[in-house]
Amino acid sequence: MTIASSAERSSRFPAVKTSRLRKAKSLREDADYYGRWSQAACENLLKSAEEFLAGAEDIIKGKTV
């Protein structure tokens, strides 16, 4: 089994925007600590997570992204 270098991995898998990660953290904190959340924001976050996981699965299966 060959392990790809970090440059090879990053070129095959688009970087997750840090803004999405910050938004996810903010949404979790608002829901946990303040009871504030919206269905639309949760659905958008789930869509982003599904896209990320689909890309990760493609890499694991050896498919190109």
mmCIF file as gemmi writes it, N, C-alpha and C atoms, coordinates in Angstrom:
data_model
loop_
_atom_site.group_PDB
_atom_site.id
_atom_site.type_symbol
_atom_site.label_atom_id
_atom_site.label_alt_id
_atom_site.label_comp_id
_atom_site.label_asym_id
_atom_site.label_entity_id
_atom_site.label_seq_id
_atom_site.pdbx_PDB_ins_code
_atom_site.Cartn_x
_atom_site.Cartn_y
_atom_site.Cartn_z
_atom_site.occupancy
_atom_site.B_iso_or_equiv
_atom_site.pdbx_formal_charge
_atom_site.auth_seq_id
_atom_site.auth_asym_id
_atom_site.pdbx_PDB_model_num
ATOM 1 N N . MET Axp A 1 ? 0.851 -1.177 0 1 0 ? 1 A 1
ATOM 2 C CA . MET Axp A 1 ? 0 0 0 1 0 ? 1 A 1
ATOM 3 C C . MET Axp A 1 ? 0.889 1.23 0 1 0 ? 1 A 1
ATOM 4 N N . THR Axp A 2 ? 0.586 2.177 -0.865 1 0 ? 2 A 1
ATOM 5 C CA . THR Axp A 2 ? 1.349 3.41 -0.95 1 0 ? 2 A 1
ATOM 6 C C . THR Axp A 2 ? 0.602 4.523 -0.239 1 0 ? 2 A 1
ATOM 7 N N . ILE Axp A 3 ? 1.323 5.253 0.558 1 0 ? 3 A 1
ATOM 8 C CA . ILE Axp A 3 ? 0.72 6.387 1.267 1 0 ? 3 A 1
ATOM 9 C C . ILE Axp A 3 ? 1.028 7.655 0.492 1 0 ? 3 A 1
ATOM 10 N N . ALA Axp A 4 ? 0 8.399 0.158 1 0 ? 4 A 1
ATOM 11 C CA . ALA Axp A 4 ? 0.163 9.633 -0.613 1 0 ? 4 A 1
ATOM 12 C C . ALA Axp A 4 ? 0.772 10.709 0.262 1 0 ? 4 A 1
ATOM 13 N N . SER Axp A 5 ? 1.589 11.543 -0.38 1 0 ? 5 A 1
ATOM 14 C CA . SER Axp A 5 ? 2.159 12.673 0.351 1 0 ? 5 A 1
ATOM 15 C C . SER Axp A 5 ? 1.065 13.689 0.632 1 0 ? 5 A 1
ATOM 16 N N . SER Axp A 6 ? 1.342 14.61 1.536 1 0 ? 6 A 1
ATOM 17 C CA . SER Axp A 6 ? 0.333 15.62 1.853 1 0 ? 6 A 1
ATOM 18 C C . SER Axp A 6 ? 0.01 16.467 0.632 1 0 ? 6 A 1
ATOM 19 N N . ALA Axp A 7 ? 0.984 16.722 -0.235 1 0 ? 7 A 1
ATOM 20 C CA . ALA Axp A 7 ? 0.725 17.502 -1.448 1 0 ? 7 A 1
ATOM 21 C C . ALA Axp A 7 ? -0.205 16.743 -2.382 1 0 ? 7 A 1
ATOM 22 N N . GLU Axp A 8 ? -0.002 15.432 -2.497 1 0 ? 8 A 1
ATOM 23 C CA . GLU Axp A 8 ? -0.875 14.617 -3.344 1 0 ? 8 A 1
ATOM 24 C C . GLU Axp A 8 ? -2.282 14.572 -2.777 1 0 ? 8 A 1
ATOM 25 N N . ARG Axp A 9 ? -2.398 14.41 -1.452 1 0 ? 9 A 1
ATOM 26 C CA . ARG Axp A 9 ? -3.72 14.374 -0.834 1 0 ? 9 A 1
ATOM 27 C C . ARG Axp A 9 ? -4.438 15.69 -1.01 1 0 ? 9 A 1
ATOM 28 N N . SER Axp A 10 ? -3.746 16.798 -0.805 1 0 ? 10 A 1
ATOM 29 C CA . SER Axp A 10 ? -4.41 18.099 -0.883 1 0 ? 10 A 1
ATOM 30 C C . SER Axp A 10 ? -4.817 18.415 -2.312 1 0 ? 10 A 1
ATOM 31 N N . SER Axp A 11 ? -4.082 17.897 -3.299 1 0 ? 11 A 1
ATOM 32 C CA . SER Axp A 11 ? -4.456 18.176 -4.684 1 0 ? 11 A 1
ATOM 33 C C . SER Axp A 11 ? -5.659 17.327 -5.11 1 0 ? 11 A 1
ATOM 34 N N . ARG Axp A 12 ? -5.879 16.194 -4.441 1 0 ? 12 A 1
ATOM 35 C CA . ARG Axp A 12 ? -7.001 15.336 -4.799 1 0 ? 12 A 1
ATOM 36 C C . ARG Axp A 12 ? -8.262 15.674 -4.023 1 0 ? 12 A 1
ATOM 37 N N . PHE Axp A 13 ? -8.115 16.334 -2.9 1 0 ? 13 A 1
ATOM 38 C CA . PHE Axp A 13 ? -9.258 16.602 -2.044 1 0 ? 13 A 1
ATOM 39 C C . PHE Axp A 13 ? -9.336 18.091 -1.758 1 0 ? 13 A 1
ATOM 40 N N . PRO Axp A 14 ? -10.417 18.736 -2.177 1 0 ? 14 A 1
ATOM 41 C CA . PRO Axp A 14 ? -10.524 20.176 -1.95 1 0 ? 14 A 1
ATOM 42 C C . PRO Axp A 14 ? -10.534 20.486 -0.454 1 0 ? 14 A 1
ATOM 43 N N . ALA Axp A 15 ? -9.829 21.512 -0.101 1 0 ? 15 A 1
ATOM 44 C CA . ALA Axp A 15 ? -9.751 21.919 1.302 1 0 ? 15 A 1
ATOM 45 C C . ALA Axp A 15 ? -11.117 22.371 1.801 1 0 ? 15 A 1
ATOM 46 N N . VAL Axp A 16 ? -11.401 22.007 3.028 1 0 ? 16 A 1
ATOM 47 C CA . VAL Axp A 16 ? -12.63 22.469 3.66 1 0 ? 16 A 1
ATOM 48 C C . VAL Axp A 16 ? -12.41 23.922 4.035 1 0 ? 16 A 1
ATOM 49 N N . LYS Axp A 17 ? -13.324 24.756 3.627 1 0 ? 17 A 1
ATOM 50 C CA . LYS Axp A 17 ? -13.18 26.164 3.961 1 0 ? 17 A 1
ATOM 51 C C . LYS Axp A 17 ? -13.301 26.343 5.463 1 0 ? 17 A 1
ATOM 52 N N . THR Axp A 18 ? -12.367 27.102 6.016 1 0 ? 18 A 1
ATOM 53 C CA . THR Axp A 18 ? -12.403 27.317 7.458 1 0 ? 18 A 1
ATOM 54 C C . THR Axp A 18 ? -13.675 28.042 7.872 1 0 ? 18 A 1
ATOM 55 N N . SER Axp A 19 ? -14.252 28.804 6.958 1 0 ? 19 A 1
ATOM 56 C CA . SER Axp A 19 ? -15.497 29.493 7.304 1 0 ? 19 A 1
ATOM 57 C C . SER Axp A 19 ? -16.614 28.493 7.598 1 0 ? 19 A 1
ATOM 58 N N . ARG Axp A 20 ? -16.633 27.37 6.884 1 0 ? 20 A 1
ATOM 59 C CA . ARG Axp A 20 ? -17.646 26.336 7.149 1 0 ? 20 A 1
ATOM 60 C C . ARG Axp A 20 ? -17.431 25.699 8.521 1 0 ? 20 A 1
ATOM 61 N N . LEU Axp A 21 ? -16.16 25.483 8.861 1 0 ? 21 A 1
ATOM 62 C CA . LEU Axp A 21 ? -15.866 24.891 10.166 1 0 ? 21 A 1
ATOM 63 C C . LEU Axp A 21 ? -16.231 25.857 11.29 1 0 ? 21 A 1
ATOM 64 N N . ARG Axp A 22 ? -15.924 27.133 11.099 1 0 ? 22 A 1
ATOM 65 C CA . ARG Axp A 22 ? -16.289 28.132 12.11 1 0 ? 22 A 1
ATOM 66 C C . ARG Axp A 22 ? -17.801 28.226 12.249 1 0 ? 22 A 1
ATOM 67 N N . LYS Axp A 23 ? -18.521 28.174 11.125 1 0 ? 23 A 1
ATOM 68 C CA . LYS Axp A 23 ? -19.979 28.234 11.154 1 0 ? 23 A 1
ATOM 69 C C . LYS Axp A 23 ? -20.554 27.039 11.902 1 0 ? 23 A 1
ATOM 70 N N . ALA Axp A 24 ? -19.998 25.852 11.651 1 0 ? 24 A 1
ATOM 71 C CA . ALA Axp A 24 ? -20.479 24.647 12.333 1 0 ? 24 A 1
ATOM 72 C C . ALA Axp A 24 ? -20.265 24.765 13.838 1 0 ? 24 A 1
ATOM 73 N N . LYS Axp A 25 ? -19.107 25.264 14.233 1 0 ? 25 A 1
ATOM 74 C CA . LYS Axp A 25 ? -18.824 25.432 15.661 1 0 ? 25 A 1
ATOM 75 C C . LYS Axp A 25 ? -19.782 26.437 16.282 1 0 ? 25 A 1
ATOM 76 N N . SER Axp A 26 ? -19.999 27.526 15.581 1 0 ? 26 A 1
ATOM 77 C CA . SER Axp A 26 ? -20.9 28.569 16.072 1 0 ? 26 A 1
ATOM 78 C C . SER Axp A 26 ? -22.33 28.044 16.217 1 0 ? 26 A 1
ATOM 79 N N . LEU Axp A 27 ? -22.795 27.283 15.225 1 0 ? 27 A 1
ATOM 80 C CA . LEU Axp A 27 ? -24.139 26.716 15.285 1 0 ? 27 A 1
ATOM 81 C C . LEU Axp A 27 ? -24.281 25.758 16.47 1 0 ? 27 A 1
ATOM 82 N N . ARG Axp A 28 ? -23.261 24.932 16.683 1 0 ? 28 A 1
ATOM 83 C CA . ARG Axp A 28 ? -23.299 23.999 17.804 1 0 ? 28 A 1
ATOM 84 C C . ARG Axp A 28 ? -23.326 24.746 19.134 1 0 ? 28 A 1
ATOM 85 N N . GLU Axp A 29 ? -22.476 25.752 19.263 1 0 ? 29 A 1
ATOM 86 C CA . GLU Axp A 29 ? -22.447 26.515 20.509 1 0 ? 29 A 1
ATOM 87 C C . GLU Axp A 29 ? -23.776 27.229 20.757 1 0 ? 29 A 1
ATOM 88 N N . ASP Axp A 30 ? -24.324 27.845 19.725 1 0 ? 30 A 1
ATOM 89 C CA . ASP Axp A 30 ? -25.613 28.532 19.89 1 0 ? 30 A 1
ATOM 90 C C . ASP Axp A 30 ? -26.707 27.556 20.328 1 0 ? 30 A 1
ATOM 91 N N . ALA Axp A 31 ? -26.715 26.368 19.739 1 0 ? 31 A 1
ATOM 92 C CA . ALA Axp A 31 ? -27.732 25.385 20.103 1 0 ? 31 A 1
ATOM 93 C C . ALA Axp A 31 ? -27.501 24.841 21.515 1 0 ? 31 A 1
ATOM 94 N N . ASP Axp A 32 ? -26.251 24.517 21.823 1 0 ? 32 A 1
ATOM 95 C CA . ASP Axp A 32 ? -25.938 23.921 23.127 1 0 ? 32 A 1
ATOM 96 C C . ASP Axp A 32 ? -26.11 24.897 24.286 1 0 ? 32 A 1
ATOM 97 N N . TYR Axp A 33 ? -25.582 26.09 24.127 1 0 ? 33 A 1
ATOM 98 C CA . TYR Axp A 33 ? -25.522 27.019 25.248 1 0 ? 33 A 1
ATOM 99 C C . TYR Axp A 33 ? -26.696 27.991 25.338 1 0 ? 33 A 1
ATOM 100 N N . TYR Axp A 34 ? -27.305 28.291 24.191 1 0 ? 34 A 1
ATOM 101 C CA . TYR Axp A 34 ? -28.341 29.32 24.185 1 0 ? 34 A 1
ATOM 102 C C . TYR Axp A 34 ? -29.693 28.835 23.678 1 0 ? 34 A 1
ATOM 103 N N . GLY Axp A 35 ? -29.742 27.594 23.192 1 0 ? 35 A 1
ATOM 104 C CA . GLY Axp A 35 ? -31 27.06 22.684 1 0 ? 35 A 1
ATOM 105 C C . GLY Axp A 35 ? -31.438 27.697 21.374 1 0 ? 35 A 1
ATOM 106 N N . ARG Axp A 36 ? -30.49 28.344 20.671 1 0 ? 36 A 1
ATOM 107 C CA . ARG Axp A 36 ? -30.813 28.993 19.39 1 0 ? 36 A 1
ATOM 108 C C . ARG Axp A 36 ? -30.334 28.114 18.24 1 0 ? 36 A 1
ATOM 109 N N . TRP Axp A 37 ? -31.238 27.842 17.33 1 0 ? 37 A 1
ATOM 110 C CA . TRP Axp A 37 ? -30.878 27.113 16.127 1 0 ? 37 A 1
ATOM 111 C C . TRP Axp A 37 ? -31.977 27.304 15.095 1 0 ? 37 A 1
ATOM 112 N N . SER Axp A 38 ? -31.663 26.994 13.836 1 0 ? 38 A 1
ATOM 113 C CA . SER Axp A 38 ? -32.689 27.052 12.796 1 0 ? 38 A 1
ATOM 114 C C . SER Axp A 38 ? -32.577 25.801 11.94 1 0 ? 38 A 1
ATOM 115 N N . GLN Axp A 39 ? -33.699 25.36 11.469 1 0 ? 39 A 1
ATOM 116 C CA . GLN Axp A 39 ? -33.715 24.17 10.622 1 0 ? 39 A 1
ATOM 117 C C . GLN Axp A 39 ? -32.927 24.414 9.343 1 0 ? 39 A 1
ATOM 118 N N . ALA Axp A 40 ? -33.065 25.589 8.755 1 0 ? 40 A 1
ATOM 119 C CA . ALA Axp A 40 ? -32.367 25.893 7.502 1 0 ? 40 A 1
ATOM 120 C C . ALA Axp A 40 ? -30.848 25.833 7.69 1 0 ? 40 A 1
ATOM 121 N N . ALA Axp A 41 ? -30.352 26.403 8.785 1 0 ? 41 A 1
ATOM 122 C CA . ALA Axp A 41 ? -28.906 26.383 9.04 1 0 ? 41 A 1
ATOM 123 C C . ALA Axp A 41 ? -28.422 24.952 9.238 1 0 ? 41 A 1
ATOM 124 N N . CYS Axp A 42 ? -29.202 24.156 9.951 1 0 ? 42 A 1
ATOM 125 C CA . CYS Axp A 42 ? -28.84 22.75 10.165 1 0 ? 42 A 1
ATOM 126 C C . CYS Axp A 42 ? -28.821 21.978 8.851 1 0 ? 42 A 1
ATOM 127 N N . GLU Axp A 43 ? -29.795 22.222 7.994 1 0 ? 43 A 1
ATOM 128 C CA . GLU Axp A 43 ? -29.846 21.54 6.703 1 0 ? 43 A 1
ATOM 129 C C . GLU Axp A 43 ? -28.658 21.923 5.828 1 0 ? 43 A 1
ATOM 130 N N . ASN Axp A 44 ? -28.275 23.203 5.838 1 0 ? 44 A 1
ATOM 131 C CA . ASN Axp A 44 ? -27.105 23.644 5.071 1 0 ? 44 A 1
ATOM 132 C C . ASN Axp A 44 ? -25.832 22.991 5.59 1 0 ? 44 A 1
ATOM 133 N N . LEU Axp A 45 ? -25.713 22.911 6.892 1 0 ? 45 A 1
ATOM 134 C CA . LEU Axp A 45 ? -24.543 22.285 7.498 1 0 ? 45 A 1
ATOM 135 C C . LEU Axp A 45 ? -24.483 20.794 7.151 1 0 ? 45 A 1
ATOM 136 N N . LEU Axp A 46 ? -25.623 20.116 7.181 1 0 ? 46 A 1
ATOM 137 C CA . LEU Axp A 46 ? -25.664 18.698 6.813 1 0 ? 46 A 1
ATOM 138 C C . LEU Axp A 46 ? -25.266 18.487 5.353 1 0 ? 46 A 1
ATOM 139 N N . LYS Axp A 47 ? -25.7 19.384 4.486 1 0 ? 47 A 1
ATOM 140 C CA . LYS Axp A 47 ? -25.34 19.278 3.066 1 0 ? 47 A 1
ATOM 141 C C . LYS Axp A 47 ? -23.828 19.398 2.902 1 0 ? 47 A 1
ATOM 142 N N . SER Axp A 48 ? -23.217 20.358 3.591 1 0 ? 48 A 1
ATOM 143 C CA . SER Axp A 48 ? -21.765 20.52 3.529 1 0 ? 48 A 1
ATOM 144 C C . SER Axp A 48 ? -21.057 19.276 4.047 1 0 ? 48 A 1
ATOM 145 N N . ALA Axp A 49 ? -21.552 18.72 5.14 1 0 ? 49 A 1
ATOM 146 C CA . ALA Axp A 49 ? -20.947 17.519 5.719 1 0 ? 49 A 1
ATOM 147 C C . ALA Axp A 49 ? -21.07 16.335 4.764 1 0 ? 49 A 1
ATOM 148 N N . GLU Axp A 50 ? -22.217 16.199 4.116 1 0 ? 50 A 1
ATOM 149 C CA . GLU Axp A 50 ? -22.414 15.105 3.16 1 0 ? 50 A 1
ATOM 150 C C . GLU Axp A 50 ? -21.449 15.231 1.979 1 0 ? 50 A 1
ATOM 151 N N . GLU Axp A 51 ? -21.232 16.454 1.493 1 0 ? 51 A 1
ATOM 152 C CA . GLU Axp A 51 ? -20.296 16.67 0.391 1 0 ? 51 A 1
ATOM 153 C C . GLU Axp A 51 ? -18.873 16.305 0.815 1 0 ? 51 A 1
ATOM 154 N N . PHE Axp A 52 ? -18.51 16.69 2.024 1 0 ? 52 A 1
ATOM 155 C CA . PHE Axp A 52 ? -17.189 16.366 2.551 1 0 ? 52 A 1
ATOM 156 C C . PHE Axp A 52 ? -17.002 14.851 2.653 1 0 ? 52 A 1
ATOM 157 N N . LEU Axp A 53 ? -17.989 14.174 3.222 1 0 ? 53 A 1
ATOM 158 C CA . LEU Axp A 53 ? -17.891 12.722 3.395 1 0 ? 53 A 1
ATOM 159 C C . LEU Axp A 53 ? -17.854 11.989 2.057 1 0 ? 53 A 1
ATOM 160 N N . ALA Axp A 54 ? -18.612 12.467 1.092 1 0 ? 54 A 1
ATOM 161 C CA . ALA Axp A 54 ? -18.599 11.838 -0.233 1 0 ? 54 A 1
ATOM 162 C C . ALA Axp A 54 ? -17.208 11.949 -0.853 1 0 ? 54 A 1
ATOM 163 N N . GLY Axp A 55 ? -16.574 13.106 -0.711 1 0 ? 55 A 1
ATOM 164 C CA . GLY Axp A 55 ? -15.213 13.278 -1.221 1 0 ? 55 A 1
ATOM 165 C C . GLY Axp A 55 ? -14.221 12.385 -0.5 1 0 ? 55 A 1
ATOM 166 N N . ALA Axp A 56 ? -14.369 12.261 0.807 1 0 ? 56 A 1
ATOM 167 C CA . ALA Axp A 56 ? -13.487 11.396 1.591 1 0 ? 56 A 1
ATOM 168 C C . ALA Axp A 56 ? -13.658 9.931 1.18 1 0 ? 56 A 1
ATOM 169 N N . GLU Axp A 57 ? -14.893 9.515 0.972 1 0 ? 57 A 1
ATOM 170 C CA . GLU Axp A 57 ? -15.146 8.131 0.552 1 0 ? 57 A 1
ATOM 171 C C . GLU Axp A 57 ? -14.522 7.856 -0.812 1 0 ? 57 A 1
ATOM 172 N N . ASP Axp A 58 ? -14.597 8.818 -1.725 1 0 ? 58 A 1
ATOM 173 C CA . ASP Axp A 58 ? -13.981 8.641 -3.039 1 0 ? 58 A 1
ATOM 174 C C . ASP Axp A 58 ? -12.475 8.44 -2.913 1 0 ? 58 A 1
ATOM 175 N N . ILE Axp A 59 ? -11.841 9.208 -2.033 1 0 ? 59 A 1
ATOM 176 C CA . ILE Axp A 59 ? -10.389 9.063 -1.845 1 0 ? 59 A 1
ATOM 177 C C . ILE Axp A 59 ? -10.076 7.69 -1.261 1 0 ? 59 A 1
ATOM 178 N N . ILE Axp A 60 ? -10.855 7.273 -0.279 1 0 ? 60 A 1
ATOM 179 C CA . ILE Axp A 60 ? -10.619 5.972 0.357 1 0 ? 60 A 1
ATOM 180 C C . ILE Axp A 60 ? -10.765 4.843 -0.665 1 0 ? 60 A 1
ATOM 181 N N . LYS Axp A 61 ? -11.738 4.985 -1.558 1 0 ? 61 A 1
ATOM 182 C CA . LYS Axp A 61 ? -11.98 3.955 -2.575 1 0 ? 61 A 1
ATOM 183 C C . LYS Axp A 61 ? -11.005 4.056 -3.752 1 0 ? 61 A 1
ATOM 184 N N . GLY Axp A 62 ? -10.14 5.086 -3.74 1 0 ? 62 A 1
ATOM 185 C CA . GLY Axp A 62 ? -9.151 5.232 -4.802 1 0 ? 62 A 1
ATOM 186 C C . GLY Axp A 62 ? -9.638 5.987 -6.011 1 0 ? 62 A 1
ATOM 187 N N . LYS Axp A 63 ? -10.804 6.58 -5.908 1 0 ? 63 A 1
ATOM 188 C CA . LYS Axp A 63 ? -11.328 7.38 -7.013 1 0 ? 63 A 1
ATOM 189 C C . LYS Axp A 63 ? -10.691 8.76 -6.968 1 0 ? 63 A 1
ATOM 190 N N . THR Axp A 64 ? -10.577 9.392 -8.102 1 0 ? 64 A 1
ATOM 191 C CA . THR Axp A 64 ? -10.062 10.76 -8.119 1 0 ? 64 A 1
ATOM 192 C C . THR Axp A 64 ? -11.18 11.721 -7.85 1 0 ? 64 A 1
ATOM 193 N N . VAL Axp A 65 ? -10.833 12.815 -7.249 1 0 ? 65 A 1
ATOM 194 C CA . VAL Axp A 65 ? -11.831 13.826 -6.904 1 0 ? 65 A 1
ATOM 195 C C . VAL Axp A 65 ? -11.833 14.884 -7.969 1 0 ? 65 A 1
